[in-house]
Amino acid sequence: MLLNGTGDVIDDHEYPATTEELIDEYGDRTLELPNGSETVGDVLARLESETFESPEEARASVYCAVSDKAVGRVGYSDRDPTPVGSPYAPDAVSF
């Protein structure tokens, strides 16, 4: 995800700050994601009204609230076994 300078302005913002304040101030900034883009306003609107005590909290909330446009392949994991019945499962082999 490319914050396109949004991380810097979030870091420089005065805290504590509410979700609404960040949306008002930075809501029109665009986040470039692997499968499209979203505005900061759209991302933060998914959250309940919250007061951030630090830039780290605000930045983590932005990272956590982005849509599935931020992931490569929805449901993919190279660490977990493929679920039974998944269209991505390998063909069954009988011995």
Secondary structure as the mmCIF struct_conf table of DSSP 4:
data_model
#
loop_
_struct_conf.conf_type_id
_struct_conf.id
_struct_conf.beg_label_comp_id
_struct_conf.beg_label_asym_id
_struct_conf.beg_label_seq_id
_struct_conf.end_label_comp_id
_struct_conf.end_label_asym_id
_struct_conf.end_label_seq_id
STRN STRN1 LEU A 2 LEU A 2
TURN_TY1_P TURN_TY1_P1 ASN A 4 GLY A 5
HELX_RH_AL_P HELX_RH_AL_P1 THR A 6 ASP A 12
BEND BEND1 HIS A 13 HIS A 13
BEND BEND2 TYR A 15 PRO A 16
STRN STRN2 ALA A 17 THR A 18
HELX_RH_AL_P HELX_RH_AL_P2 THR A 19 TYR A 26
TURN_TY1_P TURN_TY1_P2 GLY A 27 ASP A 28
HELX_LH_PP_P HELX_LH_PP_P1 ARG A 29 ARG A 29
STRN STRN3 THR A 30 LEU A 33
TURN_TY1_P TURN_TY1_P3 PRO A 34 ASN A 35
STRN STRN4 GLY A 36 THR A 39
HELX_RH_AL_P HELX_RH_AL_P3 VAL A 40 ALA A 45
TURN_TY1_P TURN_TY1_P4 ARG A 46 ARG A 46
BEND BEND3 LEU A 47 LEU A 47
HELX_LH_PP_P HELX_LH_PP_P2 GLU A 48 SER A 49
STRN STRN5 THR A 51 PHE A 52
BEND BEND4 GLU A 53 SER A 54
HELX_RH_AL_P HELX_RH_AL_P4 PRO A 55 ALA A 65
HELX_RH_3T_P HELX_RH_3T_P1 ASP A 68 ALA A 70
BEND BEND5 VAL A 71 ARG A 73
TURN_TY1_P TURN_TY1_P5 VAL A 74 GLY A 75
BEND BEND6 ASP A 78 ASP A 80
HELX_LH_PP_P HELX_LH_PP_P3 PRO A 81 PRO A 83
TURN_TY1_P TURN_TY1_P6 VAL A 84 GLY A 85
TURN_TY1_P TURN_TY1_P7 PRO A 87 TYR A 88
BEND BEND7 ALA A 89 ALA A 89
HELX_LH_PP_P HELX_LH_PP_P4 PRO A 90 ALA A 92
#
